[in-house]
């Protein structure tokens, strides 16, 4: 699925403020290398339903053994192993007889101290990888997991590695064991160890996604083989909200355009982003924040949410809005399945211009049946002129006003909102009184 950088940031998959990003929300990695792979998985959509379902199977398999996942591997263990290979250590004796061992321990005391500490972490890492292998290896594993497990099996098969797996760390590491294991991992296992760390890093990222599915009670979406666009969600919500309100929504080829209205702060942007996030997560093989989601494979996802001006280039806000719309139209007229998300079209011009421009764009987009559209606007007046088109849905978020107090229930309703609450919000926040006192 094609998605550009602007859309990734519009949906907060990534954000300059890390804590506001979905990446931060899904990060349960135990290692920094795992975080790198997690970012890769979140940036890389899969190219077919088969690949998506395979990723789902891998995550479901990790979920099934999640409470047995070895806790012995830590970021410190991995960093210590990497540091060990980068450090300068004088030759470790191959012989582990008592005399040469004690001589090395005394003469090369700093080296021995580093060696002993590194071997201890290495034992933790190898035993942890063995535990993961035992949990995940199955003859009928999905292809991607099968490759990782087969390679893990081969890397753990060497006789001394098997000794390390069986080594009991309850007692203090013996001097012969430190030298024997240290010599082996230093001079005969570096490349294998680095490959094992890479495998673990990938599994760590997948474990993170599986953990997020459990913690947030995500469900795995169902993909249809339809060649026409389709999106049906039950109890869909925005995953970054602590107490979200859920929505039910269905878009089909017969009703492929959602015209969304409502007052400021009523929930329009949150809803649009919730739909976009669920579709995006679906296409990386991840669970989604919904009780049920059925959709087809989308070729692209594009948004027009956070448009900014460009002072350096001398480009106005409105100009950049127009350019983004132009880019959108050029992309989605390729006959492929697209999801298009537009929030508050043409905010950068006067009301009359915005109404004329918005009507023109919407009527044009309604001709494209190979895409699904969600468009929010304050310009409810243009809604009446759009009712002639059979493929448009009208939904709004209701706002109640009682004693000049605003109440938002964030419930999606059928129809068009005509709420005008800007002045009331200005007054409620004390701005009107401040101005009167000037």
C-alpha positions in Angstrom: 0.0 0.0 0.0 1.4 3.4 -1.0 1.5 6.0 1.8 3.6 9.1 1.9 5.4 10.8 4.8 2.8 13.5 5.1 0.1 10.9 5.8 2.3 9.0 8.3 2.5 12.2 10.3 -1.1 13.2 9.7 -2.2 9.9 11.3 0.5 10.3 14.1 2.0 6.9 13.2 5.2 8.9 13.8 5.3 12.3 15.4 7.9 14.9 16.2 6.6 14.7 19.8 7.4 11.0 20.3 4.9 10.5 23.1 2.1 11.5 20.8 3.0 8.9 18.2 1.5 5.5 17.6 5.1 4.2 17.5 5.5 5.2 21.1 2.1 3.6 22.0 3.1 0.3 20.4 6.7 0.1 21.7 7.1 -2.7 24.2 10.5 -3.8 22.9 13.1 -5.0 25.4 16.1 -3.8 23.3 17.1 -0.8 21.3 17.8 -3.0 18.3 14.2 -4.2 18.6 13.0 -0.6 18.5 14.8 -0.2 15.1 13.0 -3.2 13.7 9.7 -2.0 15.2 10.1 1.3 13.4 10.8 -0.7 10.2 7.7 -2.8 10.6 5.6 0.3 11.2 7.0 2.0 8.1 6.6 -0.9 5.8 3.2 -1.9 4.6 2.8 -5.5 3.2 2.2 -6.0 -0.5 -0.6 -8.6 -0.5 -3.3 -10.2 1.6 -1.2 -13.4 1.8 1.7 -11.5 3.4 -0.7 -9.7 5.8 -2.3 -12.9 6.9 1.1 -14.5 7.4 2.1 -11.6 9.7 -1.2 -12.0 11.5 -0.4 -15.7 12.1 3.1 -14.9 13.4 1.7 -12.3 15.9 -1.1 -14.7 17.0 1.5 -17.4 17.6 3.5 -15.1 19.8 0.3 -14.0 21.6 -0.4 -17.7 22.4 2.9 -18.0 24.2 3.2 -14.5 25.4 3.1 -15.3 29.2 5.9 -17.8 28.7 8.2 -15.4 26.8 11.8 -15.5 28.3 12.6 -12.4 30.4 16.3 -13.3 30.7 17.3 -11.3 27.6 17.7 -7.6 28.3 19.0 -4.6 26.4 22.0 -4.7 28.8 22.8 -8.3 27.7 22.8 -7.4 24.0 24.8 -4.2 24.5 27.4 -6.1 26.6 27.8 -8.8 23.9 28.3 -6.1 21.3 30.8 -4.2 23.5 32.7 -7.4 24.2 33.4 -7.9 20.5 34.5 -4.3 20.1 36.8 -4.3 23.2 40.5 -5.0 23.1 41.3 -8.1 25.1 44.7 -9.9 25.1 44.7 -13.4 23.9 42.4 -15.7 26.0 44.1 -19.0 26.7 42.5 -22.0 25.0 43.7 -24.3 27.7 41.6 -24.3 30.8 44.0 -26.2 33.1 44.1 -24.8 36.6 47.6 -23.3 36.4 47.2 -21.4 33.1 43.7 -20.3 34.1 44.9 -18.8 37.4 47.9 -17.1 35.7 45.6 -15.4 33.2 43.2 -14.4 35.9 46.0 -12.7 37.9 48.2 -11.3 35.1 45.2 -10.0 33.0 42.9 -9.2 35.8 41.0 -6.3 34.0 40.6 -8.5 30.9 39.3 -11.4 33.0 36.8 -9.2 34.8 35.4 -8.0 31.4 35.5 -11.6 30.1 33.6 -13.0 33.0 30.9 -10.3 32.9 30.5 -10.8 29.2 30.2 -14.6 29.4 27.5 -14.2 32.0 25.5 -12.0 29.7 26.2 -14.3 26.8 24.8 -17.3 28.7 21.6 -15.3 29.4 21.3 -14.4 25.8 21.9 -17.9 24.4 19.5 -19.5 27.0 16.9 -16.9 26.2 17.1 -17.6 22.5 16.8 -21.3 23.2 13.7 -20.6 25.2 12.2 -18.6 22.4 13.0 -21.3 19.9 11.3 -23.9 22.0 8.2 -21.7 22.2 7.9 -20.8 18.6 9.3 -23.7 16.6 6.6 -25.7 14.8 6.8 -27.7 11.6 4.0 -25.7 10.0 5.2 -22.2 10.9 4.4 -19.3 8.6 7.3 -19.0 6.1 8.7 -15.8 7.6 8.8 -17.3 11.1 10.0 -20.7 9.7 13.1 -19.0 8.3 14.0 -17.3 11.6 13.5 -20.5 13.6 15.4 -22.7 11.3 18.3 -20.3 11.3 18.1 -20.1 15.1 18.2 -23.9 15.4 21.4 -24.0 13.2 23.1 -21.2 15.2 22.4 -23.0 18.5 23.4 -26.4 17.3 27.2 -26.2 17.9 28.4 -28.4 20.8 29.8 -25.6 23.0 26.6 -23.6 22.5 24.7 -26.6 23.7 26.9 -26.7 26.8 26.1 -23.0 27.3 22.3 -23.8 27.0 22.6 -26.5 29.7 24.9 -24.5 32.0 23.4 -23.8 35.4 24.0 -20.3 36.6 22.7 -20.8 40.1 26.3 -21.2 41.3 29.2 -18.9 40.6 30.7 -19.0 37.1 33.8 -21.3 37.4 37.1 -20.1 36.1 37.4 -22.9 33.5 33.9 -22.2 32.2 34.7 -18.4 31.8 37.8 -19.2 29.8 36.3 -22.0 27.7 33.1 -20.1 26.8 35.0 -16.8 26.5 37.6 -18.2 24.0 34.8 -19.8 21.9 32.5 -16.8 21.7 35.5 -14.5 21.1 37.2 -16.4 18.3 34.7 -18.8 16.9 31.2 -17.4 17.3 31.3 -13.6 16.5 29.4 -13.8 13.2 26.9 -16.3 14.6 26.3 -14.2 17.7 25.7 -11.1 15.6 23.2 -13.0 13.5 21.4 -14.3 16.6 21.2 -10.7 17.9 19.6 -9.6 14.6 17.1 -12.5 14.7 16.3 -11.6 18.3 15.8 -8.0 17.4 13.2 -8.9 14.8 11.4 -11.2 17.2 11.6 -8.4 19.9 9.8 -6.1 17.5 7.1 -8.7 16.7 6.8 -9.4 20.4 6.2 -5.7 20.9 3.3 -5.7 18.4 1.9 -8.8 19.9 2.1 -7.2 23.4 0.2 -4.1 22.1 -2.5 -6.4 20.7 -3.0 -7.9 24.1 -2.7 -4.8 26.2 -5.1 -2.7 24.0 -7.4 -5.6 23.1 -6.9 -5.2 19.4 -8.6 -7.6 17.0 -7.2 -8.9 13.7 -9.1 -7.5 10.6 -10.6 -9.7 8.0 -9.6 -9.1 4.4 -12.0 -9.8 1.5 -10.9 -10.6 -2.0 -13.1 -8.0 -3.5 -11.6 -5.8 -6.2 -13.8 -2.9 -5.2 -13.2 -0.8 -2.1 -14.9 -1.8 1.1 -14.6 -0.8 4.8 -16.9 -2.0 7.5 -16.0 -1.4 11.2 -17.9 -2.1 14.4 -16.8 -0.4 17.6 -13.9 1.4 16.0 -11.9 3.8 18.1 -8.8 6.0 18.2 -6.0 4.0 20.0 -4.3 7.0 21.5 -7.2 8.2 23.5 -7.4 7.0 27.2 -11.3 6.7 27.1 -12.3 6.7 23.5 -15.9 6.6 22.1 -16.3 3.9 19.5 -18.0 4.2 16.1 -19.7 2.0 13.6 -19.2 2.8 10.0 -19.5 1.2 6.6 -18.2 2.5 3.2 -19.0 0.6 0.0 -18.8 1.1 -3.7 -22.4 2.2 -3.6 -21.8 4.6 -0.7 -18.1 5.5 -1.0 -18.1 9.1 0.1 -18.6 10.2 3.7 -19.5 13.9 4.2 -18.8 14.7 7.8 -19.9 17.8 9.7 -19.9 19.0 13.3 -18.6 21.8 15.5 -15.0 22.4 16.6 -13.9 19.8 19.1 -16.9 17.5 18.3 -14.6 14.7 17.2 -14.3 14.9 13.4 -10.5 14.8 13.2 -10.3 12.0 15.7 -12.8 9.9 13.8 -10.9 10.4 10.5 -7.6 9.5 12.1 -9.2 6.4 13.7 -10.3 5.1 10.3 -6.9 5.9 8.7 -4.9 4.2 11.6 -7.1 1.1 11.4 -6.5 0.7 7.7 -2.8 1.4 8.0 -2.3 -1.1 10.9 -4.3 -3.7 8.9 -1.8 -3.4 6.1 1.2 -4.1 8.3 -0.5 -7.3 9.6 -1.3 -5.8 12.9 -4.4 -5.9 15.1 -6.7 -2.9 15.0 -8.6 -0.9 17.6 -12.1 -2.2 16.8 -14.3 -5.1 17.8 -14.6 -6.1 14.1 -13.1 -4.8 10.9 -13.6 -6.1 7.4 -11.9 -4.5 4.4 -10.4 -5.1 1.1 -6.7 -4.6 0.2 -6.0 -0.9 -0.5 -3.4 0.2 -3.0 -2.9 3.5 -1.3 -3.8 5.8 1.6 -3.5 9.5 1.4 -4.6 12.3 3.8 -5.1 16.1 3.8 -5.2 16.9 7.5 -2.3 19.1 8.7 -1.4 21.4 5.8 1.1 24.1 6.5 2.4 27.2 4.7 6.0 27.5 3.5 7.6 30.8 4.4 10.9 30.0 2.7 9.2 29.3 -0.7 6.7 32.0 -0.2 3.8 29.6 -0.5 0.6 30.4 1.4 -1.5 28.0 3.4 -4.2 28.0 0.7 -1.7 27.4 -2.1 -0.4 24.3 -0.3 -3.9 23.1 0.3 -4.5 23.3 -3.5 -1.2 21.5 -4.2 -2.1 18.7 -1.8 -5.5 18.3 -3.4 -3.9 18.3 -6.9 -1.5 15.6 -5.8 -4.3 13.6 -4.4 -6.3 13.7 -7.6 -3.3 12.8 -9.7 -2.7 9.7 -7.6 -6.1 8.3 -7.1 -7.2 8.5 -10.7 -5.1 5.4 -11.5 -8.1 3.0 -11.2 -6.7 1.4 -8.0 -8.2 1.2 -4.6 -7.5 4.2 -2.4 -8.6 5.6 0.9 -8.7 9.4 0.9 -9.0 11.4 4.2 -9.6 15.1 4.1 -10.1 17.2 7.2 -11.5 20.7 6.9 -10.9 21.4 3.2 -9.8 24.9 2.2 -9.4 26.5 5.6 -6.9 29.0 4.1 -9.4 31.1 2.2 -12.6 33.1 2.8 -15.9 31.4 3.3 -17.4 32.1 -0.1 -14.3 30.9 -1.9 -14.0 27.9 0.4 -17.7 26.9 -0.4 -17.2 27.2 -4.1 -13.8 25.4 -4.1 -15.1 22.6 -1.8 -18.2 21.9 -3.8 -16.2 21.7 -7.0 -13.7 19.3 -5.5 -16.3 17.1 -3.8 -18.5 16.8 -7.0 -15.4 15.8 -8.9 -14.2 13.3 -6.4 -17.7 11.7 -6.3 -17.1 10.5 -9.9 -14.3 8.2 -8.7 -15.7 4.9 -7.5 -12.4 3.0 -7.1 -11.7 5.0 -3.9 -13.3 5.6 -0.5 -13.5 9.2 0.8 -14.0 10.7 4.2 -14.2 14.5 4.1 -15.0 16.8 7.1 -16.1 20.4 6.8 -17.6 23.3 8.7 -19.3 24.4 5.5 -22.6 22.5 6.1 -24.4 24.8 3.6 -22.9 22.9 0.7 -24.4 19.6 1.9 -27.9 20.3 0.4 -26.4 20.6 -3.1 -24.7 17.2 -2.7 -27.8 15.2 -1.8 -28.5 14.6 -5.5 -25.5 12.2 -5.6 -26.4 8.6 -4.8 -23.0 7.6 -3.5 -22.6 10.1 -0.7 -23.3 9.5 3.0 -24.0 12.3 5.5 -22.8 11.9 9.1 -22.3 14.4 11.9 -21.1 14.7 15.5 -23.7 16.3 17.8 -23.0 19.0 20.3 -25.4 20.1 23.0 -25.5 23.6 24.6 -27.0 24.0 28.1 -26.7 27.2 30.0 -23.9 28.3 27.6 -22.0 25.1 28.5 -20.9 22.7 25.7 -21.4 19.0 25.9 -19.8 16.6 23.4 -21.0 13.0 23.3 -18.7 12.1 20.3 -21.5 10.0 18.8 -21.7 9.6 15.1 -25.2 10.4 13.8 -26.9 10.4 10.4 -27.4 13.8 8.8 -25.7 17.2 8.6 -24.8 19.4 11.5 -25.5 23.1 11.4 -23.8 23.9 14.7 -22.1 27.3 14.9 -20.3 27.4 18.2 -17.1 29.4 17.6 -18.3 32.5 19.3 -19.6 30.5 22.3 -16.3 28.8 22.7 -14.5 32.2 22.5 -16.9 33.5 25.2 -16.6 30.4 27.4 -12.8 30.7 27.5 -13.0 34.3 28.7 -11.6 35.9 25.6 -14.7 38.1 25.0 -14.5 39.4 28.6 -10.7 40.1 28.2 -11.3 42.1 25.1 -14.1 44.1 26.7 -11.8 45.1 29.5 -9.1 46.5 27.2 
